[in-house]
Amino acid sequence: MNLELSSYVGLWVGGTLAVMASLGLHWAVVDSVRRRRRKASLYRCEQCGRVYEDERNVPLSACPACGTLNETIQR
Ligand SMILES: [Zn+2]
């Protein structure tokens, strides 16, 4: 009886740990894929010529140096 109970608890703990480990691995993979997909847009300021990136991927981004709104340029 005692042996059965302890093996049941052991299975439960082991199973829980395995589920948590696989979930952690899953999220690590999802996170790395997301990071690889996210590519910052590149902008060149028409006012001061500064080239800068914006990870929000918006069509217009304000220049960090002078505040002018600029369109994305292709890499
Ligand atoms: Zn500028």
PDB file of the backbone (N, CA, C, O) and the ligand in Angstrom, with CONECT records:
HET     ZN  A 101       1
ATOM      1  N   MET A   1       0.833  -1.206   0.000  1.00  0.00           N
ATOM      2  CA  MET A   1       0.000   0.000   0.000  1.00  0.00           C
ATOM      3  C   MET A   1       0.864   1.251   0.000  1.00  0.00           C
ATOM      4  O   MET A   1       0.670   2.162  -0.805  1.00  0.00           O
ATOM      5  N   ASN A   2       1.836   1.275   0.934  1.00  0.00           N
ATOM      6  CA  ASN A   2       2.721   2.423   1.012  1.00  0.00           C
ATOM      7  C   ASN A   2       3.538   2.585  -0.266  1.00  0.00           C
ATOM      8  O   ASN A   2       3.744   3.694  -0.759  1.00  0.00           O
ATOM      9  N   LEU A   3       3.994   1.454  -0.786  1.00  0.00           N
ATOM     10  CA  LEU A   3       4.799   1.476  -2.008  1.00  0.00           C
ATOM     11  C   LEU A   3       3.968   2.002  -3.177  1.00  0.00           C
ATOM     12  O   LEU A   3       4.445   2.801  -3.984  1.00  0.00           O
ATOM     13  N   GLU A   4       2.728   1.544  -3.256  1.00  0.00           N
ATOM     14  CA  GLU A   4       1.844   2.012  -4.322  1.00  0.00           C
ATOM     15  C   GLU A   4       1.636   3.521  -4.248  1.00  0.00           C
ATOM     16  O   GLU A   4       1.699   4.232  -5.251  1.00  0.00           O
ATOM     17  N   LEU A   5       1.386   3.986  -3.021  1.00  0.00           N
ATOM     18  CA  LEU A   5       1.138   5.421  -2.840  1.00  0.00           C
ATOM     19  C   LEU A   5       2.361   6.242  -3.243  1.00  0.00           C
ATOM     20  O   LEU A   5       2.238   7.249  -3.941  1.00  0.00           O
ATOM     21  N   SER A   6       3.552   5.802  -2.794  1.00  0.00           N
ATOM     22  CA  SER A   6       4.747   6.584  -3.095  1.00  0.00           C
ATOM     23  C   SER A   6       5.071   6.543  -4.589  1.00  0.00           C
ATOM     24  O   SER A   6       5.552   7.528  -5.149  1.00  0.00           O
ATOM     25  N   SER A   7       4.807   5.400  -5.235  1.00  0.00           N
ATOM     26  CA  SER A   7       5.077   5.352  -6.672  1.00  0.00           C
ATOM     27  C   SER A   7       4.070   6.216  -7.425  1.00  0.00           C
ATOM     28  O   SER A   7       4.397   6.819  -8.447  1.00  0.00           O
ATOM     29  N   TYR A   8       2.826   6.271  -6.904  1.00  0.00           N
ATOM     30  CA  TYR A   8       1.814   7.130  -7.528  1.00  0.00           C
ATOM     31  C   TYR A   8       2.217   8.599  -7.412  1.00  0.00           C
ATOM     32  O   TYR A   8       2.126   9.363  -8.373  1.00  0.00           O
ATOM     33  N   VAL A   9       2.676   8.982  -6.185  1.00  0.00           N
ATOM     34  CA  VAL A   9       3.120  10.360  -5.970  1.00  0.00           C
ATOM     35  C   VAL A   9       4.337  10.660  -6.840  1.00  0.00           C
ATOM     36  O   VAL A   9       4.462  11.744  -7.411  1.00  0.00           O
ATOM     37  N   GLY A  10       5.230   9.674  -6.926  1.00  0.00           N
ATOM     38  CA  GLY A  10       6.420   9.853  -7.749  1.00  0.00           C
ATOM     39  C   GLY A  10       6.064  10.056  -9.207  1.00  0.00           C
ATOM     40  O   GLY A  10       6.648  10.900  -9.887  1.00  0.00           O
ATOM     41  N   LEU A  11       5.088   9.268  -9.690  1.00  0.00           N
ATOM     42  CA  LEU A  11       4.637   9.421 -11.076  1.00  0.00           C
ATOM     43  C   LEU A  11       4.011  10.804 -11.286  1.00  0.00           C
ATOM     44  O   LEU A  11       4.240  11.473 -12.294  1.00  0.00           O
ATOM     45  N   TRP A  12       3.202  11.204 -10.278  1.00  0.00           N
ATOM     46  CA  TRP A  12       2.514  12.492 -10.401  1.00  0.00           C
ATOM     47  C   TRP A  12       3.520  13.635 -10.450  1.00  0.00           C
ATOM     48  O   TRP A  12       3.425  14.533 -11.287  1.00  0.00           O
ATOM     49  N   VAL A  13       4.499  13.583  -9.520  1.00  0.00           N
ATOM     50  CA  VAL A  13       5.520  14.629  -9.475  1.00  0.00           C
ATOM     51  C   VAL A  13       6.351  14.609 -10.762  1.00  0.00           C
ATOM     52  O   VAL A  13       6.630  15.651 -11.354  1.00  0.00           O
ATOM     53  N   GLY A  14       6.736  13.406 -11.176  1.00  0.00           N
ATOM     54  CA  GLY A  14       7.529  13.279 -12.399  1.00  0.00           C
ATOM     55  C   GLY A  14       6.760  13.766 -13.607  1.00  0.00           C
ATOM     56  O   GLY A  14       7.312  14.445 -14.473  1.00  0.00           O
ATOM     57  N   GLY A  15       5.475  13.418 -13.665  1.00  0.00           N
ATOM     58  CA  GLY A  15       4.642  13.852 -14.791  1.00  0.00           C
ATOM     59  C   GLY A  15       4.489  15.355 -14.810  1.00  0.00           C
ATOM     60  O   GLY A  15       4.568  15.980 -15.867  1.00  0.00           O
ATOM     61  N   THR A  16       4.269  15.943 -13.631  1.00  0.00           N
ATOM     62  CA  THR A  16       4.133  17.400 -13.543  1.00  0.00           C
ATOM     63  C   THR A  16       5.412  18.090 -13.989  1.00  0.00           C
ATOM     64  O   THR A  16       5.382  19.075 -14.727  1.00  0.00           O
ATOM     65  N   LEU A  17       6.540  17.552 -13.526  1.00  0.00           N
ATOM     66  CA  LEU A  17       7.829  18.133 -13.918  1.00  0.00           C
ATOM     67  C   LEU A  17       8.039  18.014 -15.429  1.00  0.00           C
ATOM     68  O   LEU A  17       8.549  18.932 -16.071  1.00  0.00           O
ATOM     69  N   ALA A  18       7.633  16.857 -15.989  1.00  0.00           N
ATOM     70  CA  ALA A  18       7.808  16.651 -17.424  1.00  0.00           C
ATOM     71  C   ALA A  18       6.941  17.628 -18.206  1.00  0.00           C
ATOM     72  O   ALA A  18       7.382  18.189 -19.209  1.00  0.00           O
ATOM     73  N   VAL A  19       5.704  17.833 -17.745  1.00  0.00           N
ATOM     74  CA  VAL A  19       4.811  18.777 -18.427  1.00  0.00           C
ATOM     75  C   VAL A  19       5.377  20.190 -18.348  1.00  0.00           C
ATOM     76  O   VAL A  19       5.383  20.919 -19.340  1.00  0.00           O
ATOM     77  N   MET A  20       5.854  20.575 -17.161  1.00  0.00           N
ATOM     78  CA  MET A  20       6.414  21.919 -17.004  1.00  0.00           C
ATOM     79  C   MET A  20       7.660  22.102 -17.856  1.00  0.00           C
ATOM     80  O   MET A  20       7.869  23.164 -18.443  1.00  0.00           O
ATOM     81  N   ALA A  21       8.486  21.063 -17.922  1.00  0.00           N
ATOM     82  CA  ALA A  21       9.710  21.143 -18.728  1.00  0.00           C
ATOM     83  C   ALA A  21       9.368  21.285 -20.205  1.00  0.00           C
ATOM     84  O   ALA A  21       9.990  22.073 -20.918  1.00  0.00           O
ATOM     85  N   SER A  22       8.365  20.512 -20.671  1.00  0.00           N
ATOM     86  CA  SER A  22       8.019  20.587 -22.088  1.00  0.00           C
ATOM     87  C   SER A  22       7.350  21.921 -22.407  1.00  0.00           C
ATOM     88  O   SER A  22       7.536  22.472 -23.492  1.00  0.00           O
ATOM     89  N   LEU A  23       6.568  22.437 -21.452  1.00  0.00           N
ATOM     90  CA  LEU A  23       5.974  23.759 -21.649  1.00  0.00           C
ATOM     91  C   LEU A  23       7.061  24.829 -21.729  1.00  0.00           C
ATOM     92  O   LEU A  23       7.010  25.721 -22.576  1.00  0.00           O
ATOM     93  N   GLY A  24       8.038  24.728 -20.840  1.00  0.00           N
ATOM     94  CA  GLY A  24       9.135  25.685 -20.857  1.00  0.00           C
ATOM     95  C   GLY A  24       9.905  25.627 -22.159  1.00  0.00           C
ATOM     96  O   GLY A  24      10.269  26.658 -22.725  1.00  0.00           O
ATOM     97  N   LEU A  25      10.153  24.410 -22.633  1.00  0.00           N
ATOM     98  CA  LEU A  25      10.861  24.229 -23.903  1.00  0.00           C
ATOM     99  C   LEU A  25      10.037  24.802 -25.040  1.00  0.00           C
ATOM    100  O   LEU A  25      10.566  25.464 -25.932  1.00  0.00           O
ATOM    101  N   HIS A  26       8.712  24.539 -25.001  1.00  0.00           N
ATOM    102  CA  HIS A  26       7.818  25.036 -26.035  1.00  0.00           C
ATOM    103  C   HIS A  26       7.884  26.561 -26.113  1.00  0.00           C
ATOM    104  O   HIS A  26       8.013  27.130 -27.197  1.00  0.00           O
ATOM    105  N   TRP A  27       7.794  27.223 -24.941  1.00  0.00           N
ATOM    106  CA  TRP A  27       7.810  28.684 -24.946  1.00  0.00           C
ATOM    107  C   TRP A  27       9.168  29.234 -25.347  1.00  0.00           C
ATOM    108  O   TRP A  27       9.251  30.295 -25.965  1.00  0.00           O
ATOM    109  N   ALA A  28      10.237  28.519 -25.000  1.00  0.00           N
ATOM    110  CA  ALA A  28      11.571  28.958 -25.421  1.00  0.00           C
ATOM    111  C   ALA A  28      11.669  28.932 -26.951  1.00  0.00           C
ATOM    112  O   ALA A  28      12.239  29.838 -27.559  1.00  0.00           O
ATOM    113  N   VAL A  29      11.105  27.882 -27.568  1.00  0.00           N
ATOM    114  CA  VAL A  29      11.142  27.766 -29.027  1.00  0.00           C
ATOM    115  C   VAL A  29      10.283  28.849 -29.656  1.00  0.00           C
ATOM    116  O   VAL A  29      10.712  29.515 -30.598  1.00  0.00           O
ATOM    117  N   VAL A  30       9.040  29.034 -29.127  1.00  0.00           N
ATOM    118  CA  VAL A  30       8.137  30.059 -29.668  1.00  0.00           C
ATOM    119  C   VAL A  30       8.779  31.432 -29.567  1.00  0.00           C
ATOM    120  O   VAL A  30       8.690  32.231 -30.500  1.00  0.00           O
ATOM    121  N   ASP A  31       9.431  31.712 -28.437  1.00  0.00           N
ATOM    122  CA  ASP A  31      10.049  33.013 -28.226  1.00  0.00           C
ATOM    123  C   ASP A  31      11.192  33.252 -29.213  1.00  0.00           C
ATOM    124  O   ASP A  31      11.341  34.353 -29.742  1.00  0.00           O
ATOM    125  N   SER A  32      11.994  32.221 -29.457  1.00  0.00           N
ATOM    126  CA  SER A  32      13.124  32.399 -30.370  1.00  0.00           C
ATOM    127  C   SER A  32      12.631  32.592 -31.800  1.00  0.00           C
ATOM    128  O   SER A  32      13.230  33.348 -32.565  1.00  0.00           O
ATOM    129  N   VAL A  33      11.520  31.900 -32.175  1.00  0.00           N
ATOM    130  CA  VAL A  33      10.956  32.084 -33.515  1.00  0.00           C
ATOM    131  C   VAL A  33      10.420  33.498 -33.657  1.00  0.00           C
ATOM    132  O   VAL A  33      10.627  34.146 -34.683  1.00  0.00           O
ATOM    133  N   ARG A  34       9.723  33.981 -32.616  1.00  0.00           N
ATOM    134  CA  ARG A  34       9.193  35.344 -32.662  1.00  0.00           C
ATOM    135  C   ARG A  34      10.313  36.350 -32.815  1.00  0.00           C
ATOM    136  O   ARG A  34      10.202  37.304 -33.584  1.00  0.00           O
ATOM    137  N   ARG A  35      11.417  36.131 -32.064  1.00  0.00           N
ATOM    138  CA  ARG A  35      12.527  37.075 -32.118  1.00  0.00           C
ATOM    139  C   ARG A  35      13.157  37.103 -33.500  1.00  0.00           C
ATOM    140  O   ARG A  35      13.568  38.156 -33.987  1.00  0.00           O
ATOM    141  N   ARG A  36      13.230  35.908 -34.142  1.00  0.00           N
ATOM    142  CA  ARG A  36      13.842  35.849 -35.464  1.00  0.00           C
ATOM    143  C   ARG A  36      12.956  36.556 -36.482  1.00  0.00           C
ATOM    144  O   ARG A  36      13.459  37.202 -37.401  1.00  0.00           O
ATOM    145  N   ARG A  37      11.602  36.435 -36.319  1.00  0.00           N
ATOM    146  CA  ARG A  37      10.690  37.042 -37.282  1.00  0.00           C
ATOM    147  C   ARG A  37      10.669  38.557 -37.161  1.00  0.00           C
ATOM    148  O   ARG A  37      10.545  39.270 -38.157  1.00  0.00           O
ATOM    149  N   ARG A  38      10.794  39.050 -35.909  1.00  0.00           N
ATOM    150  CA  ARG A  38      10.678  40.487 -35.707  1.00  0.00           C
ATOM    151  C   ARG A  38      11.890  41.194 -36.286  1.00  0.00           C
ATOM    152  O   ARG A  38      13.021  40.961 -35.860  1.00  0.00           O
ATOM    153  N   LYS A  39      11.651  42.034 -37.232  1.00  0.00           N
ATOM    154  CA  LYS A  39      12.733  42.736 -37.889  1.00  0.00           C
ATOM    155  C   LYS A  39      12.414  44.210 -37.838  1.00  0.00           C
ATOM    156  O   LYS A  39      11.366  44.636 -38.322  1.00  0.00           O
ATOM    157  N   ALA A  40      13.279  44.974 -37.273  1.00  0.00           N
ATOM    158  CA  ALA A  40      13.017  46.399 -37.133  1.00  0.00           C
ATOM    159  C   ALA A  40      13.010  47.068 -38.497  1.00  0.00           C
ATOM    160  O   ALA A  40      13.821  46.750 -39.366  1.00  0.00           O
ATOM    161  N   SER A  41      12.079  48.003 -38.672  1.00  0.00           N
ATOM    162  CA  SER A  41      12.053  48.782 -39.904  1.00  0.00           C
ATOM    163  C   SER A  41      13.165  49.817 -39.880  1.00  0.00           C
ATOM    164  O   SER A  41      13.573  50.306 -38.827  1.00  0.00           O
ATOM    165  N   LEU A  42      13.638  50.131 -41.077  1.00  0.00           N
ATOM    166  CA  LEU A  42      14.739  51.084 -41.197  1.00  0.00           C
ATOM    167  C   LEU A  42      14.200  52.402 -41.755  1.00  0.00           C
ATOM    168  O   LEU A  42      13.383  52.404 -42.676  1.00  0.00           O
ATOM    169  N   TYR A  43      14.651  53.496 -41.207  1.00  0.00           N
ATOM    170  CA  TYR A  43      14.208  54.817 -41.656  1.00  0.00           C
ATOM    171  C   TYR A  43      15.415  55.715 -41.909  1.00  0.00           C
ATOM    172  O   TYR A  43      16.445  55.593 -41.246  1.00  0.00           O
ATOM    173  N   ARG A  44      15.273  56.611 -42.871  1.00  0.00           N
ATOM    174  CA  ARG A  44      16.316  57.637 -43.059  1.00  0.00           C
ATOM    175  C   ARG A  44      15.644  58.995 -42.998  1.00  0.00           C
ATOM    176  O   ARG A  44      14.705  59.280 -43.742  1.00  0.00           O
ATOM    177  N   CYS A  45      16.135  59.810 -42.112  1.00  0.00           N
ATOM    178  CA  CYS A  45      15.509  61.119 -41.909  1.00  0.00           C
ATOM    179  C   CYS A  45      15.783  62.026 -43.108  1.00  0.00           C
ATOM    180  O   CYS A  45      16.924  62.195 -43.536  1.00  0.00           O
ATOM    181  N   GLU A  46      14.681  62.614 -43.646  1.00  0.00           N
ATOM    182  CA  GLU A  46      14.842  63.532 -44.780  1.00  0.00           C
ATOM    183  C   GLU A  46      15.372  64.877 -44.328  1.00  0.00           C
ATOM    184  O   GLU A  46      15.920  65.639 -45.125  1.00  0.00           O
ATOM    185  N   GLN A  47      15.208  65.162 -43.061  1.00  0.00           N
ATOM    186  CA  GLN A  47      15.617  66.470 -42.538  1.00  0.00           C
ATOM    187  C   GLN A  47      17.112  66.502 -42.211  1.00  0.00           C
ATOM    188  O   GLN A  47      17.827  67.411 -42.633  1.00  0.00           O
ATOM    189  N   CYS A  48      17.585  65.484 -41.442  1.00  0.00           N
ATOM    190  CA  CYS A  48      18.974  65.544 -40.971  1.00  0.00           C
ATOM    191  C   CYS A  48      19.821  64.374 -41.488  1.00  0.00           C
ATOM    192  O   CYS A  48      21.023  64.314 -41.229  1.00  0.00           O
ATOM    193  N   GLY A  49      19.187  63.443 -42.222  1.00  0.00           N
ATOM    194  CA  GLY A  49      19.945  62.357 -42.834  1.00  0.00           C
ATOM    195  C   GLY A  49      20.267  61.206 -41.896  1.00  0.00           C
ATOM    196  O   GLY A  49      20.955  60.268 -42.299  1.00  0.00           O
ATOM    197  N   ARG A  50      19.795  61.248 -40.673  1.00  0.00           N
ATOM    198  CA  ARG A  50      20.078  60.179 -39.716  1.00  0.00           C
ATOM    199  C   ARG A  50      19.326  58.902 -40.102  1.00  0.00           C
ATOM    200  O   ARG A  50      18.150  58.944 -40.463  1.00  0.00           O
ATOM    201  N   VAL A  51      20.029  57.769 -40.019  1.00  0.00           N
ATOM    202  CA  VAL A  51      19.402  56.471 -40.277  1.00  0.00           C
ATOM    203  C   VAL A  51      19.133  55.808 -38.932  1.00  0.00           C
ATOM    204  O   VAL A  51      20.023  55.710 -38.088  1.00  0.00           O
ATOM    205  N   TYR A  52      17.891  55.351 -38.741  1.00  0.00           N
ATOM    206  CA  TYR A  52      17.528  54.746 -37.458  1.00  0.00           C
ATOM    207  C   TYR A  52      16.527  53.623 -37.659  1.00  0.00           C
ATOM    208  O   TYR A  52      15.904  53.505 -38.714  1.00  0.00           O
ATOM    209  N   GLU A  53      16.380  52.793 -36.617  1.00  0.00           N
ATOM    210  CA  GLU A  53      15.464  51.651 -36.679  1.00  0.00           C
ATOM    211  C   GLU A  53      14.291  51.864 -35.745  1.00  0.00           C
ATOM    212  O   GLU A  53      14.402  52.565 -34.738  1.00  0.00           O
ATOM    213  N   ASP A  54      13.153  51.247 -36.089  1.00  0.00           N
ATOM    214  CA  ASP A  54      11.982  51.264 -35.209  1.00  0.00           C
ATOM    215  C   ASP A  54      11.339  49.888 -35.254  1.00  0.00           C
ATOM    216  O   ASP A  54      10.853  49.458 -36.300  1.00  0.00           O
ATOM    217  N   GLU A  55      11.336  49.190 -34.106  1.00  0.00           N
ATOM    218  CA  GLU A  55      10.812  47.823 -34.064  1.00  0.00           C
ATOM    219  C   GLU A  55       9.295  47.759 -34.102  1.00  0.00           C
ATOM    220  O   GLU A  55       8.732  46.671 -34.223  1.00  0.00           O
ATOM    221  N   ARG A  56       8.623  48.896 -34.002  1.00  0.00           N
ATOM    222  CA  ARG A  56       7.165  48.865 -34.021  1.00  0.00           C
ATOM    223  C   ARG A  56       6.633  48.619 -35.430  1.00  0.00           C
ATOM    224  O   ARG A  56       5.456  48.298 -35.597  1.00  0.00           O
ATOM    225  N   ASN A  57       7.487  48.766 -36.444  1.00  0.00           N
ATOM    226  CA  ASN A  57       7.100  48.555 -37.830  1.00  0.00           C
ATOM    227  C   ASN A  57       5.915  49.429 -38.245  1.00  0.00           C
ATOM    228  O   ASN A  57       4.973  48.961 -38.884  1.00  0.00           O
ATOM    229  N   VAL A  58       5.983  50.685 -37.875  1.00  0.00           N
ATOM    230  CA  VAL A  58       4.940  51.626 -38.271  1.00  0.00           C
ATOM    231  C   VAL A  58       5.346  52.288 -39.581  1.00  0.00           C
ATOM    232  O   VAL A  58       6.538  52.415 -39.861  1.00  0.00           O
ATOM    233  N   PRO A  59       4.351  52.722 -40.410  1.00  0.00           N
ATOM    234  CA  PRO A  59       4.690  53.321 -41.716  1.00  0.00           C
ATOM    235  C   PRO A  59       5.454  54.621 -41.581  1.00  0.00           C
ATOM    236  O   PRO A  59       6.292  54.942 -42.424  1.00  0.00           O
ATOM    237  N   LEU A  60       5.170  55.377 -40.520  1.00  0.00           N
ATOM    238  CA  LEU A  60       5.860  56.637 -40.293  1.00  0.00           C
ATOM    239  C   LEU A  60       6.463  56.624 -38.897  1.00  0.00           C
ATOM    240  O   LEU A  60       5.786  56.294 -37.923  1.00  0.00           O
ATOM    241  N   SER A  61       7.750  56.988 -38.800  1.00  0.00           N
ATOM    242  CA  SER A  61       8.403  57.000 -37.496  1.00  0.00           C
ATOM    243  C   SER A  61       9.148  58.318 -37.312  1.00  0.00           C
ATOM    244  O   SER A  61       9.781  58.822 -38.240  1.00  0.00           O
ATOM    245  N   ALA A  62       9.064  58.862 -36.114  1.00  0.00           N
ATOM    246  CA  ALA A  62       9.696  60.147 -35.841  1.00  0.00           C
ATOM    247  C   ALA A  62      11.197  59.967 -35.652  1.00  0.00           C
ATOM    248  O   ALA A  62      11.640  59.039 -34.975  1.00  0.00           O
ATOM    249  N   CYS A  63      11.970  60.858 -36.251  1.00  0.00           N
ATOM    250  CA  CYS A  63      13.425  60.835 -36.108  1.00  0.00           C
ATOM    251  C   CYS A  63      13.805  61.114 -34.657  1.00  0.00           C
ATOM    252  O   CYS A  63      13.311  62.076 -34.068  1.00  0.00           O
ATOM    253  N   PRO A  64      14.679  60.287 -34.067  1.00  0.00           N
ATOM    254  CA  PRO A  64      15.083  60.502 -32.670  1.00  0.00           C
ATOM    255  C   PRO A  64      15.915  61.768 -32.495  1.00  0.00           C
ATOM    256  O   PRO A  64      16.037  62.280 -31.382  1.00  0.00           O
ATOM    257  N   ALA A  65      16.487  62.274 -33.580  1.00  0.00           N
ATOM    258  CA  ALA A  65      17.340  63.455 -33.460  1.00  0.00           C
ATOM    259  C   ALA A  65      16.548  64.747 -33.620  1.00  0.00           C
ATOM    260  O   ALA A  65      16.741  65.684 -32.846  1.00  0.00           O
ATOM    261  N   CYS A  66      15.648  64.813 -34.625  1.00  0.00           N
ATOM    262  CA  CYS A  66      14.974  66.082 -34.888  1.00  0.00           C
ATOM    263  C   CYS A  66      13.453  65.970 -34.881  1.00  0.00           C
ATOM    264  O   CYS A  66      12.766  66.988 -34.959  1.00  0.00           O
ATOM    265  N   GLY A  67      12.910  64.745 -34.787  1.00  0.00           N
ATOM    266  CA  GLY A  67      11.463  64.594 -34.646  1.00  0.00           C
ATOM    267  C   GLY A  67      10.694  64.593 -35.957  1.00  0.00           C
ATOM    268  O   GLY A  67       9.467  64.501 -35.941  1.00  0.00           O
ATOM    269  N   THR A  68      11.383  64.695 -37.100  1.00  0.00           N
ATOM    270  CA  THR A  68      10.705  64.650 -38.386  1.00  0.00           C
ATOM    271  C   THR A  68      10.149  63.251 -38.645  1.00  0.00           C
ATOM    272  O   THR A  68      10.814  62.257 -38.356  1.00  0.00           O
ATOM    273  N   LEU A  69       8.915  63.168 -39.197  1.00  0.00           N
ATOM    274  CA  LEU A  69       8.336  61.860 -39.526  1.00  0.00           C
ATOM    275  C   LEU A  69       8.884  61.381 -40.860  1.00  0.00           C
ATOM    276  O   LEU A  69       8.883  62.117 -41.847  1.00  0.00           O
ATOM    277  N   ASN A  70       9.355  60.127 -40.879  1.00  0.00           N
ATOM    278  CA  ASN A  70       9.970  59.586 -42.096  1.00  0.00           C
ATOM    279  C   ASN A  70       9.342  58.248 -42.449  1.00  0.00           C
ATOM    280  O   ASN A  70       8.841  57.537 -41.577  1.00  0.00           O
ATOM    281  N   GLU A  71       9.371  57.904 -43.749  1.00  0.00           N
ATOM    282  CA  GLU A  71       8.828  56.635 -44.206  1.00  0.00           C
ATOM    283  C   GLU A  71       9.908  55.562 -44.158  1.00  0.00           C
ATOM    284  O   GLU A  71      11.103  55.856 -44.165  1.00  0.00           O
ATOM    285  N   THR A  72       9.449  54.287 -44.108  1.00  0.00           N
ATOM    286  CA  THR A  72      10.368  53.154 -44.106  1.00  0.00           C
ATOM    287  C   THR A  72      11.178  53.107 -45.400  1.00  0.00           C
ATOM    288  O   THR A  72      10.645  53.392 -46.473  1.00  0.00           O
ATOM    289  N   ILE A  73      12.448  52.753 -45.309  1.00  0.00           N
ATOM    290  CA  ILE A  73      13.240  52.507 -46.525  1.00  0.00           C
ATOM    291  C   ILE A  73      13.557  51.012 -46.586  1.00  0.00           C
ATOM    292  O   ILE A  73      13.661  50.357 -45.549  1.00  0.00           O
ATOM    293  N   GLN A  74      13.708  50.479 -47.781  1.00  0.00           N
ATOM    294  CA  GLN A  74      14.007  49.066 -47.955  1.00  0.00           C
ATOM    295  C   GLN A  74      15.479  48.800 -47.666  1.00  0.00           C
ATOM    296  O   GLN A  74      16.347  49.618 -47.971  1.00  0.00           O
ATOM    297  N   ARG A  75      15.739  47.643 -47.074  1.00  0.00           N
ATOM    298  CA  ARG A  75      17.110  47.245 -46.802  1.00  0.00           C
ATOM    299  C   ARG A  75      17.752  46.729 -48.091  1.00  0.00           C
ATOM    300  O   ARG A  75      18.919  46.338 -48.086  1.00  0.00           O
TER     301      ARG A  75
HETATM  302 ZN    ZN A 101      16.187  63.897 -38.269  1.00  0.00          ZN2+
END
